[in-house]
Amino acid sequence: MYPTLKATVQNGKIQLLEDIGLPENAMLLVTVMDDALSDTFSLGEHLIAGLQDIASGRVVQINSSEELHSYLDSVLGKA
């Protein structure tokens, strides 16, 4: 099991902040933290909410960069 990793988005791509080798085709759980919400909730609170989403079946599988852009636009209210 891998530790929790921090990442940012650079030029539309997720970039890990730590240098860690991940196995090919590894599945990642991504919690999007909007700047406005990051002041309201701690990282732990975001993670708890993400785990509650998983337990409730509120997950989305993204298979392409186009799907990711579309999903993030809808979640962040940019659609």
PyMOL Python script that loads the backbone (N, CA, C, O; Angstrom):
from pymol import cmd

cmd.read_pdbstr("""\
ATOM      1  N   MET A   1       0.844  -1.172   0.000  1.00  0.00           N
ATOM      2  CA  MET A   1       0.000   0.000   0.000  1.00  0.00           C
ATOM      3  C   MET A   1       0.893   1.239   0.000  1.00  0.00           C
ATOM      4  O   MET A   1       1.910   1.287   0.691  1.00  0.00           O
ATOM      5  N   TYR A   2       0.502   2.219  -0.771  1.00  0.00           N
ATOM      6  CA  TYR A   2       1.294   3.435  -0.909  1.00  0.00           C
ATOM      7  C   TYR A   2       0.790   4.511   0.039  1.00  0.00           C
ATOM      8  O   TYR A   2      -0.377   4.490   0.430  1.00  0.00           O
ATOM      9  N   PRO A   3       1.650   5.452   0.415  1.00  0.00           N
ATOM     10  CA  PRO A   3       1.212   6.556   1.262  1.00  0.00           C
ATOM     11  C   PRO A   3       0.344   7.525   0.466  1.00  0.00           C
ATOM     12  O   PRO A   3       0.282   7.460  -0.762  1.00  0.00           O
ATOM     13  N   THR A   4      -0.316   8.411   1.177  1.00  0.00           N
ATOM     14  CA  THR A   4      -1.062   9.476   0.510  1.00  0.00           C
ATOM     15  C   THR A   4      -0.064  10.408  -0.160  1.00  0.00           C
ATOM     16  O   THR A   4       0.905  10.836   0.466  1.00  0.00           O
ATOM     17  N   LEU A   5      -0.295  10.720  -1.414  1.00  0.00           N
ATOM     18  CA  LEU A   5       0.605  11.572  -2.184  1.00  0.00           C
ATOM     19  C   LEU A   5      -0.085  12.890  -2.490  1.00  0.00           C
ATOM     20  O   LEU A   5      -1.287  12.922  -2.753  1.00  0.00           O
ATOM     21  N   LYS A   6       0.667  13.967  -2.457  1.00  0.00           N
ATOM     22  CA  LYS A   6       0.132  15.263  -2.860  1.00  0.00           C
ATOM     23  C   LYS A   6       0.478  15.506  -4.321  1.00  0.00           C
ATOM     24  O   LYS A   6       1.520  15.072  -4.812  1.00  0.00           O
ATOM     25  N   ALA A   7      -0.418  16.205  -5.002  1.00  0.00           N
ATOM     26  CA  ALA A   7      -0.205  16.512  -6.413  1.00  0.00           C
ATOM     27  C   ALA A   7      -0.843  17.855  -6.734  1.00  0.00           C
ATOM     28  O   ALA A   7      -1.710  18.335  -6.003  1.00  0.00           O
ATOM     29  N   THR A   8      -0.409  18.445  -7.822  1.00  0.00           N
ATOM     30  CA  THR A   8      -1.023  19.666  -8.339  1.00  0.00           C
ATOM     31  C   THR A   8      -1.336  19.430  -9.815  1.00  0.00           C
ATOM     32  O   THR A   8      -0.958  18.407 -10.388  1.00  0.00           O
ATOM     33  N   VAL A   9      -2.018  20.375 -10.407  1.00  0.00           N
ATOM     34  CA  VAL A   9      -2.299  20.301 -11.837  1.00  0.00           C
ATOM     35  C   VAL A   9      -1.439  21.349 -12.529  1.00  0.00           C
ATOM     36  O   VAL A   9      -1.518  22.535 -12.208  1.00  0.00           O
ATOM     37  N   GLN A  10      -0.626  20.915 -13.471  1.00  0.00           N
ATOM     38  CA  GLN A  10       0.237  21.790 -14.254  1.00  0.00           C
ATOM     39  C   GLN A  10      -0.056  21.546 -15.727  1.00  0.00           C
ATOM     40  O   GLN A  10       0.055  20.417 -16.205  1.00  0.00           O
ATOM     41  N   ASN A  11      -0.429  22.596 -16.445  1.00  0.00           N
ATOM     42  CA  ASN A  11      -0.751  22.475 -17.873  1.00  0.00           C
ATOM     43  C   ASN A  11      -1.793  21.392 -18.137  1.00  0.00           C
ATOM     44  O   ASN A  11      -1.703  20.657 -19.121  1.00  0.00           O
ATOM     45  N   GLY A  12      -2.786  21.302 -17.244  1.00  0.00           N
ATOM     46  CA  GLY A  12      -3.877  20.356 -17.428  1.00  0.00           C
ATOM     47  C   GLY A  12      -3.555  18.918 -17.078  1.00  0.00           C
ATOM     48  O   GLY A  12      -4.371  18.030 -17.327  1.00  0.00           O
ATOM     49  N   LYS A  13      -2.374  18.664 -16.501  1.00  0.00           N
ATOM     50  CA  LYS A  13      -1.991  17.298 -16.144  1.00  0.00           C
ATOM     51  C   LYS A  13      -1.696  17.227 -14.655  1.00  0.00           C
ATOM     52  O   LYS A  13      -1.167  18.169 -14.064  1.00  0.00           O
ATOM     53  N   ILE A  14      -2.047  16.093 -14.061  1.00  0.00           N
ATOM     54  CA  ILE A  14      -1.764  15.879 -12.646  1.00  0.00           C
ATOM     55  C   ILE A  14      -0.278  15.597 -12.488  1.00  0.00           C
ATOM     56  O   ILE A  14       0.272  14.727 -13.163  1.00  0.00           O
ATOM     57  N   GLN A  15       0.373  16.343 -11.585  1.00  0.00           N
ATOM     58  CA  GLN A  15       1.808  16.183 -11.351  1.00  0.00           C
ATOM     59  C   GLN A  15       2.023  15.892  -9.872  1.00  0.00           C
ATOM     60  O   GLN A  15       1.643  16.689  -9.014  1.00  0.00           O
ATOM     61  N   LEU A  16       2.639  14.737  -9.576  1.00  0.00           N
ATOM     62  CA  LEU A  16       2.929  14.384  -8.191  1.00  0.00           C
ATOM     63  C   LEU A  16       3.994  15.319  -7.630  1.00  0.00           C
ATOM     64  O   LEU A  16       4.929  15.702  -8.335  1.00  0.00           O
ATOM     65  N   LEU A  17       3.848  15.685  -6.352  1.00  0.00           N
ATOM     66  CA  LEU A  17       4.834  16.553  -5.714  1.00  0.00           C
ATOM     67  C   LEU A  17       5.982  15.749  -5.112  1.00  0.00           C
ATOM     68  O   LEU A  17       7.034  16.307  -4.800  1.00  0.00           O
ATOM     69  N   GLU A  18       5.787  14.435  -4.946  1.00  0.00           N
ATOM     70  CA  GLU A  18       6.848  13.567  -4.461  1.00  0.00           C
ATOM     71  C   GLU A  18       7.374  12.726  -5.621  1.00  0.00           C
ATOM     72  O   GLU A  18       6.633  12.408  -6.552  1.00  0.00           O
ATOM     73  N   ASP A  19       8.645  12.371  -5.560  1.00  0.00           N
ATOM     74  CA  ASP A  19       9.237  11.515  -6.588  1.00  0.00           C
ATOM     75  C   ASP A  19       9.098  10.067  -6.128  1.00  0.00           C
ATOM     76  O   ASP A  19       9.911   9.568  -5.350  1.00  0.00           O
ATOM     77  N   ILE A  20       8.060   9.403  -6.618  1.00  0.00           N
ATOM     78  CA  ILE A  20       7.805   8.020  -6.220  1.00  0.00           C
ATOM     79  C   ILE A  20       7.459   7.216  -7.467  1.00  0.00           C
ATOM     80  O   ILE A  20       6.716   7.680  -8.331  1.00  0.00           O
ATOM     81  N   GLY A  21       7.997   6.030  -7.548  1.00  0.00           N
ATOM     82  CA  GLY A  21       7.686   5.162  -8.676  1.00  0.00           C
ATOM     83  C   GLY A  21       6.389   4.410  -8.420  1.00  0.00           C
ATOM     84  O   GLY A  21       6.261   3.709  -7.417  1.00  0.00           O
ATOM     85  N   LEU A  22       5.443   4.553  -9.311  1.00  0.00           N
ATOM     86  CA  LEU A  22       4.179   3.833  -9.203  1.00  0.00           C
ATOM     87  C   LEU A  22       4.149   2.725 -10.244  1.00  0.00           C
ATOM     88  O   LEU A  22       4.700   2.882 -11.333  1.00  0.00           O
ATOM     89  N   PRO A  23       3.509   1.605  -9.918  1.00  0.00           N
ATOM     90  CA  PRO A  23       3.431   0.528 -10.905  1.00  0.00           C
ATOM     91  C   PRO A  23       2.606   0.946 -12.116  1.00  0.00           C
ATOM     92  O   PRO A  23       1.676   1.744 -12.000  1.00  0.00           O
ATOM     93  N   GLU A  24       2.954   0.402 -13.271  1.00  0.00           N
ATOM     94  CA  GLU A  24       2.214   0.685 -14.501  1.00  0.00           C
ATOM     95  C   GLU A  24       0.746   0.317 -14.308  1.00  0.00           C
ATOM     96  O   GLU A  24       0.431  -0.715 -13.716  1.00  0.00           O
ATOM     97  N   ASN A  25      -0.141   1.161 -14.806  1.00  0.00           N
ATOM     98  CA  ASN A  25      -1.594   0.969 -14.719  1.00  0.00           C
ATOM     99  C   ASN A  25      -2.134   1.034 -13.295  1.00  0.00           C
ATOM    100  O   ASN A  25      -3.213   0.507 -13.021  1.00  0.00           O
ATOM    101  N   ALA A  26      -1.398   1.674 -12.382  1.00  0.00           N
ATOM    102  CA  ALA A  26      -1.894   1.834 -11.014  1.00  0.00           C
ATOM    103  C   ALA A  26      -3.153   2.695 -11.038  1.00  0.00           C
ATOM    104  O   ALA A  26      -3.234   3.672 -11.783  1.00  0.00           O
ATOM    105  N   MET A  27      -4.131   2.327 -10.220  1.00  0.00           N
ATOM    106  CA  MET A  27      -5.348   3.118 -10.121  1.00  0.00           C
ATOM    107  C   MET A  27      -5.177   4.090  -8.961  1.00  0.00           C
ATOM    108  O   MET A  27      -4.738   3.700  -7.879  1.00  0.00           O
ATOM    109  N   LEU A  28      -5.522   5.353  -9.185  1.00  0.00           N
ATOM    110  CA  LEU A  28      -5.357   6.390  -8.176  1.00  0.00           C
ATOM    111  C   LEU A  28      -6.703   6.948  -7.763  1.00  0.00           C
ATOM    112  O   LEU A  28      -7.614   7.062  -8.583  1.00  0.00           O
ATOM    113  N   LEU A  29      -6.828   7.293  -6.500  1.00  0.00           N
ATOM    114  CA  LEU A  29      -7.994   7.999  -5.984  1.00  0.00           C
ATOM    115  C   LEU A  29      -7.604   9.466  -5.899  1.00  0.00           C
ATOM    116  O   LEU A  29      -6.637   9.813  -5.221  1.00  0.00           O
ATOM    117  N   VAL A  30      -8.344  10.325  -6.576  1.00  0.00           N
ATOM    118  CA  VAL A  30      -8.015  11.748  -6.622  1.00  0.00           C
ATOM    119  C   VAL A  30      -9.117  12.536  -5.931  1.00  0.00           C
ATOM    120  O   VAL A  30     -10.293  12.384  -6.264  1.00  0.00           O
ATOM    121  N   THR A  31      -8.747  13.373  -4.977  1.00  0.00           N
ATOM    122  CA  THR A  31      -9.690  14.272  -4.324  1.00  0.00           C
ATOM    123  C   THR A  31      -9.364  15.683  -4.777  1.00  0.00           C
ATOM    124  O   THR A  31      -8.285  16.195  -4.480  1.00  0.00           O
ATOM    125  N   VAL A  32     -10.284  16.315  -5.491  1.00  0.00           N
ATOM    126  CA  VAL A  32     -10.060  17.668  -5.999  1.00  0.00           C
ATOM    127  C   VAL A  32     -10.346  18.657  -4.882  1.00  0.00           C
ATOM    128  O   VAL A  32     -11.427  18.647  -4.293  1.00  0.00           O
ATOM    129  N   MET A  33      -9.365  19.517  -4.592  1.00  0.00           N
ATOM    130  CA  MET A  33      -9.517  20.525  -3.549  1.00  0.00           C
ATOM    131  C   MET A  33      -9.512  21.895  -4.201  1.00  0.00           C
ATOM    132  O   MET A  33      -8.463  22.397  -4.606  1.00  0.00           O
ATOM    133  N   ASP A  34     -10.672  22.487  -4.299  1.00  0.00           N
ATOM    134  CA  ASP A  34     -10.822  23.831  -4.836  1.00  0.00           C
ATOM    135  C   ASP A  34     -10.164  24.819  -3.876  1.00  0.00           C
ATOM    136  O   ASP A  34     -10.220  24.624  -2.661  1.00  0.00           O
ATOM    137  N   ASP A  35      -9.541  25.875  -4.400  1.00  0.00           N
ATOM    138  CA  ASP A  35      -8.880  26.866  -3.546  1.00  0.00           C
ATOM    139  C   ASP A  35      -9.827  27.465  -2.522  1.00  0.00           C
ATOM    140  O   ASP A  35      -9.438  27.680  -1.373  1.00  0.00           O
ATOM    141  N   ALA A  36     -11.060  27.739  -2.915  1.00  0.00           N
ATOM    142  CA  ALA A  36     -12.027  28.339  -1.998  1.00  0.00           C
ATOM    143  C   ALA A  36     -12.347  27.390  -0.849  1.00  0.00           C
ATOM    144  O   ALA A  36     -12.517  27.829   0.288  1.00  0.00           O
ATOM    145  N   LEU A  37     -12.430  26.099  -1.136  1.00  0.00           N
ATOM    146  CA  LEU A  37     -12.754  25.128  -0.095  1.00  0.00           C
ATOM    147  C   LEU A  37     -11.556  24.770   0.769  1.00  0.00           C
ATOM    148  O   LEU A  37     -11.728  24.363   1.917  1.00  0.00           O
ATOM    149  N   SER A  38     -10.348  24.913   0.242  1.00  0.00           N
ATOM    150  CA  SER A  38      -9.171  24.519   1.015  1.00  0.00           C
ATOM    151  C   SER A  38      -8.993  25.393   2.248  1.00  0.00           C
ATOM    152  O   SER A  38      -8.352  24.977   3.213  1.00  0.00           O
ATOM    153  N   ASP A  39      -9.555  26.605   2.229  1.00  0.00           N
ATOM    154  CA  ASP A  39      -9.497  27.461   3.414  1.00  0.00           C
ATOM    155  C   ASP A  39     -10.538  27.050   4.444  1.00  0.00           C
ATOM    156  O   ASP A  39     -10.387  27.341   5.631  1.00  0.00           O
ATOM    157  N   THR A  40     -11.600  26.373   3.997  1.00  0.00           N
ATOM    158  CA  THR A  40     -12.706  26.003   4.869  1.00  0.00           C
ATOM    159  C   THR A  40     -12.482  24.654   5.538  1.00  0.00           C
ATOM    160  O   THR A  40     -12.779  24.491   6.721  1.00  0.00           O
ATOM    161  N   PHE A  41     -11.960  23.688   4.789  1.00  0.00           N
ATOM    162  CA  PHE A  41     -11.793  22.329   5.290  1.00  0.00           C
ATOM    163  C   PHE A  41     -10.322  21.942   5.312  1.00  0.00           C
ATOM    164  O   PHE A  41      -9.544  22.362   4.456  1.00  0.00           O
ATOM    165  N   SER A  42      -9.951  21.136   6.302  1.00  0.00           N
ATOM    166  CA  SER A  42      -8.579  20.633   6.369  1.00  0.00           C
ATOM    167  C   SER A  42      -8.412  19.492   5.367  1.00  0.00           C
ATOM    168  O   SER A  42      -9.397  18.974   4.841  1.00  0.00           O
ATOM    169  N   LEU A  43      -7.181  19.106   5.109  1.00  0.00           N
ATOM    170  CA  LEU A  43      -6.909  17.976   4.223  1.00  0.00           C
ATOM    171  C   LEU A  43      -7.589  16.721   4.757  1.00  0.00           C
ATOM    172  O   LEU A  43      -8.161  15.946   3.991  1.00  0.00           O
ATOM    173  N   GLY A  44      -7.527  16.524   6.065  1.00  0.00           N
ATOM    174  CA  GLY A  44      -8.174  15.362   6.677  1.00  0.00           C
ATOM    175  C   GLY A  44      -9.669  15.347   6.436  1.00  0.00           C
ATOM    176  O   GLY A  44     -10.243  14.294   6.156  1.00  0.00           O
ATOM    177  N   GLU A  45     -10.308  16.505   6.540  1.00  0.00           N
ATOM    178  CA  GLU A  45     -11.752  16.591   6.290  1.00  0.00           C
ATOM    179  C   GLU A  45     -12.076  16.279   4.834  1.00  0.00           C
ATOM    180  O   GLU A  45     -13.083  15.632   4.546  1.00  0.00           O
ATOM    181  N   HIS A  46     -11.231  16.733   3.919  1.00  0.00           N
ATOM    182  CA  HIS A  46     -11.414  16.397   2.500  1.00  0.00           C
ATOM    183  C   HIS A  46     -11.276  14.891   2.279  1.00  0.00           C
ATOM    184  O   HIS A  46     -12.059  14.295   1.539  1.00  0.00           O
ATOM    185  N   LEU A  47     -10.286  14.281   2.917  1.00  0.00           N
ATOM    186  CA  LEU A  47     -10.084  12.841   2.762  1.00  0.00           C
ATOM    187  C   LEU A  47     -11.256  12.049   3.333  1.00  0.00           C
ATOM    188  O   LEU A  47     -11.695  11.067   2.735  1.00  0.00           O
ATOM    189  N   ILE A  48     -11.762  12.475   4.490  1.00  0.00           N
ATOM    190  CA  ILE A  48     -12.922  11.808   5.088  1.00  0.00           C
ATOM    191  C   ILE A  48     -14.117  11.895   4.145  1.00  0.00           C
ATOM    192  O   ILE A  48     -14.818  10.906   3.933  1.00  0.00           O
ATOM    193  N   ALA A  49     -14.347  13.071   3.583  1.00  0.00           N
ATOM    194  CA  ALA A  49     -15.462  13.242   2.640  1.00  0.00           C
ATOM    195  C   ALA A  49     -15.270  12.348   1.417  1.00  0.00           C
ATOM    196  O   ALA A  49     -16.231  11.763   0.918  1.00  0.00           O
ATOM    197  N   GLY A  50     -14.033  12.240   0.935  1.00  0.00           N
ATOM    198  CA  GLY A  50     -13.753  11.379  -0.210  1.00  0.00           C
ATOM    199  C   GLY A  50     -14.024   9.918   0.096  1.00  0.00           C
ATOM    200  O   GLY A  50     -14.579   9.199  -0.735  1.00  0.00           O
ATOM    201  N   LEU A  51     -13.634   9.474   1.290  1.00  0.00           N
ATOM    202  CA  LEU A  51     -13.892   8.089   1.679  1.00  0.00           C
ATOM    203  C   LEU A  51     -15.385   7.831   1.848  1.00  0.00           C
ATOM    204  O   LEU A  51     -15.867   6.742   1.535  1.00  0.00           O
ATOM    205  N   GLN A  52     -16.120   8.826   2.342  1.00  0.00           N
ATOM    206  CA  GLN A  52     -17.575   8.689   2.447  1.00  0.00           C
ATOM    207  C   GLN A  52     -18.193   8.561   1.054  1.00  0.00           C
ATOM    208  O   GLN A  52     -19.134   7.791   0.858  1.00  0.00           O
ATOM    209  N   ASP A  53     -17.669   9.312   0.094  1.00  0.00           N
ATOM    210  CA  ASP A  53     -18.155   9.196  -1.287  1.00  0.00           C
ATOM    211  C   ASP A  53     -17.933   7.783  -1.821  1.00  0.00           C
ATOM    212  O   ASP A  53     -18.817   7.214  -2.461  1.00  0.00           O
ATOM    213  N   ILE A  54     -16.764   7.221  -1.561  1.00  0.00           N
ATOM    214  CA  ILE A  54     -16.456   5.867  -2.028  1.00  0.00           C
ATOM    215  C   ILE A  54     -17.402   4.863  -1.377  1.00  0.00           C
ATOM    216  O   ILE A  54     -17.961   4.001  -2.055  1.00  0.00           O
ATOM    217  N   ALA A  55     -17.579   4.977  -0.061  1.00  0.00           N
ATOM    218  CA  ALA A  55     -18.459   4.049   0.652  1.00  0.00           C
ATOM    219  C   ALA A  55     -19.895   4.135   0.148  1.00  0.00           C
ATOM    220  O   ALA A  55     -20.621   3.141   0.171  1.00  0.00           O
ATOM    221  N   SER A  56     -20.309   5.317  -0.308  1.00  0.00           N
ATOM    222  CA  SER A  56     -21.675   5.523  -0.802  1.00  0.00           C
ATOM    223  C   SER A  56     -21.805   5.230  -2.296  1.00  0.00           C
ATOM    224  O   SER A  56     -22.898   5.319  -2.854  1.00  0.00           O
ATOM    225  N   GLY A  57     -20.693   4.883  -2.943  1.00  0.00           N
ATOM    226  CA  GLY A  57     -20.734   4.584  -4.371  1.00  0.00           C
ATOM    227  C   GLY A  57     -20.715   5.807  -5.260  1.00  0.00           C
ATOM    228  O   GLY A  57     -20.995   5.703  -6.454  1.00  0.00           O
ATOM    229  N   ARG A  58     -20.390   6.969  -4.705  1.00  0.00           N
ATOM    230  CA  ARG A  58     -20.333   8.201  -5.503  1.00  0.00           C
ATOM    231  C   ARG A  58     -18.913   8.380  -6.043  1.00  0.00           C
ATOM    232  O   ARG A  58     -18.165   9.246  -5.589  1.00  0.00           O
ATOM    233  N   VAL A  59     -18.565   7.559  -7.004  1.00  0.00           N
ATOM    234  CA  VAL A  59     -17.245   7.637  -7.631  1.00  0.00           C
ATOM    235  C   VAL A  59     -17.422   7.711  -9.143  1.00  0.00           C
ATOM    236  O   VAL A  59     -18.432   7.261  -9.683  1.00  0.00           O
ATOM    237  N   VAL A  60     -16.442   8.276  -9.807  1.00  0.00           N
ATOM    238  CA  VAL A  60     -16.466   8.409 -11.260  1.00  0.00           C
ATOM    239  C   VAL A  60     -15.139   7.885 -11.787  1.00  0.00           C
ATOM    240  O   VAL A  60     -14.077   8.262 -11.292  1.00  0.00           O
ATOM    241  N   GLN A  61     -15.200   7.022 -12.785  1.00  0.00           N
ATOM    242  CA  GLN A  61     -13.973   6.542 -13.420  1.00  0.00           C
ATOM    243  C   GLN A  61     -13.733   7.373 -14.663  1.00  0.00           C
ATOM    244  O   GLN A  61     -14.611   7.496 -15.517  1.00  0.00           O
ATOM    245  N   ILE A  62     -12.541   7.944 -14.763  1.00  0.00           N
ATOM    246  CA  ILE A  62     -12.158   8.792 -15.888  1.00  0.00           C
ATOM    247  C   ILE A  62     -11.156   8.021 -16.737  1.00  0.00           C
ATOM    248  O   ILE A  62     -10.177   7.485 -16.218  1.00  0.00           O
ATOM    249  N   ASN A  63     -11.403   7.966 -18.051  1.00  0.00           N
ATOM    250  CA  ASN A  63     -10.543   7.178 -18.934  1.00  0.00           C
ATOM    251  C   ASN A  63      -9.781   7.998 -19.964  1.00  0.00           C
ATOM    252  O   ASN A  63      -9.004   7.440 -20.740  1.00  0.00           O
ATOM    253  N   SER A  64      -9.987   9.304 -19.987  1.00  0.00           N
ATOM    254  CA  SER A  64      -9.266  10.123 -20.962  1.00  0.00           C
ATOM    255  C   SER A  64      -9.125  11.540 -20.419  1.00  0.00           C
ATOM    256  O   SER A  64      -9.828  11.934 -19.489  1.00  0.00           O
ATOM    257  N   SER A  65      -8.215  12.293 -21.009  1.00  0.00           N
ATOM    258  CA  SER A  65      -8.033  13.681 -20.572  1.00  0.00           C
ATOM    259  C   SER A  65      -9.270  14.513 -20.881  1.00  0.00           C
ATOM    260  O   SER A  65      -9.589  15.443 -20.140  1.00  0.00           O
ATOM    261  N   GLU A  66      -9.972  14.190 -21.969  1.00  0.00           N
ATOM    262  CA  GLU A  66     -11.197  14.923 -22.305  1.00  0.00           C
ATOM    263  C   GLU A  66     -12.262  14.698 -21.240  1.00  0.00           C
ATOM    264  O   GLU A  66     -12.940  15.639 -20.826  1.00  0.00           O
ATOM    265  N   GLU A  67     -12.411  13.440 -20.792  1.00  0.00           N
ATOM    266  CA  GLU A  67     -13.372  13.139 -19.730  1.00  0.00           C
ATOM    267  C   GLU A  67     -12.998  13.870 -18.447  1.00  0.00           C
ATOM    268  O   GLU A  67     -13.872  14.379 -17.746  1.00  0.00           O
ATOM    269  N   LEU A  68     -11.699  13.926 -18.135  1.00  0.00           N
ATOM    270  CA  LEU A  68     -11.250  14.616 -16.930  1.00  0.00           C
ATOM    271  C   LEU A  68     -11.576  16.097 -17.004  1.00  0.00           C
ATOM    272  O   LEU A  68     -12.101  16.657 -16.042  1.00  0.00           O
ATOM    273  N   HIS A  69     -11.277  16.744 -18.124  1.00  0.00           N
ATOM    274  CA  HIS A  69     -11.576  18.173 -18.282  1.00  0.00           C
ATOM    275  C   HIS A  69     -13.066  18.430 -18.128  1.00  0.00           C
ATOM    276  O   HIS A  69     -13.468  19.359 -17.427  1.00  0.00           O
ATOM    277  N   SER A  70     -13.878  17.624 -18.770  1.00  0.00           N
ATOM    278  CA  SER A  70     -15.325  17.791 -18.709  1.00  0.00           C
ATOM    279  C   SER A  70     -15.837  17.610 -17.287  1.00  0.00           C
ATOM    280  O   SER A  70     -16.668  18.386 -16.815  1.00  0.00           O
ATOM    281  N   TYR A  71     -15.338  16.581 -16.606  1.00  0.00           N
ATOM    282  CA  TYR A  71     -15.783  16.316 -15.241  1.00  0.00           C
ATOM    283  C   TYR A  71     -15.363  17.440 -14.296  1.00  0.00           C
ATOM    284  O   TYR A  71     -16.172  17.913 -13.498  1.00  0.00           O
ATOM    285  N   LEU A  72     -14.111  17.867 -14.381  1.00  0.00           N
ATOM    286  CA  LEU A  72     -13.646  18.943 -13.502  1.00  0.00           C
ATOM    287  C   LEU A  72     -14.399  20.239 -13.767  1.00  0.00           C
ATOM    288  O   LEU A  72     -14.717  20.968 -12.828  1.00  0.00           O
ATOM    289  N   ASP A  73     -14.689  20.538 -15.028  1.00  0.00           N
ATOM    290  CA  ASP A  73     -15.474  21.733 -15.343  1.00  0.00           C
ATOM    291  C   ASP A  73     -16.844  21.666 -14.687  1.00  0.00           C
ATOM    292  O   ASP A  73     -17.326  22.667 -14.156  1.00  0.00           O
ATOM    293  N   SER A  74     -17.478  20.492 -14.718  1.00  0.00           N
ATOM    294  CA  SER A  74     -18.807  20.373 -14.116  1.00  0.00           C
ATOM    295  C   SER A  74     -18.739  20.457 -12.596  1.00  0.00           C
ATOM    296  O   SER A  74     -19.602  21.077 -11.975  1.00  0.00           O
ATOM    297  N   VAL A  75     -17.724  19.841 -11.989  1.00  0.00           N
ATOM    298  CA  VAL A  75     -17.587  19.858 -10.533  1.00  0.00           C
ATOM    299  C   VAL A  75     -17.244  21.254 -10.024  1.00  0.00           C
ATOM    300  O   VAL A  75     -17.765  21.692  -8.999  1.00  0.00           O
ATOM    301  N   LEU A  76     -16.377  21.942 -10.734  1.00  0.00           N
ATOM    302  CA  LEU A  76     -15.927  23.262 -10.287  1.00  0.00           C
ATOM    303  C   LEU A  76     -16.807  24.389 -10.814  1.00  0.00           C
ATOM    304  O   LEU A  76     -16.493  25.563 -10.620  1.00  0.00           O
ATOM    305  N   GLY A  77     -17.907  24.040 -11.480  1.00  0.00           N
ATOM    306  CA  GLY A  77     -18.874  25.041 -11.929  1.00  0.00           C
ATOM    307  C   GLY A  77     -18.429  25.861 -13.111  1.00  0.00           C
ATOM    308  O   GLY A  77     -18.849  27.008 -13.261  1.00  0.00           O
ATOM    309  N   LYS A  78     -17.581  25.295 -13.961  1.00  0.00           N
ATOM    310  CA  LYS A  78     -17.088  26.035 -15.122  1.00  0.00           C
ATOM    311  C   LYS A  78     -17.769  25.598 -16.409  1.00  0.00           C
ATOM    312  O   LYS A  78     -17.399  26.047 -17.494  1.00  0.00           O
ATOM    313  N   ALA A  79     -18.760  24.724 -16.294  1.00  0.00           N
ATOM    314  CA  ALA A  79     -19.445  24.215 -17.497  1.00  0.00           C
ATOM    315  C   ALA A  79     -20.479  25.196 -17.990  1.00  0.00           C
ATOM    316  O   ALA A  79     -21.151  24.937 -18.989  1.00  0.00           O
TER     317      ALA A  79
END
""", "prot")
cmd.dss("prot")
cmd.show_as("cartoon", "prot")
cmd.util.cbc("prot")
cmd.orient("prot")
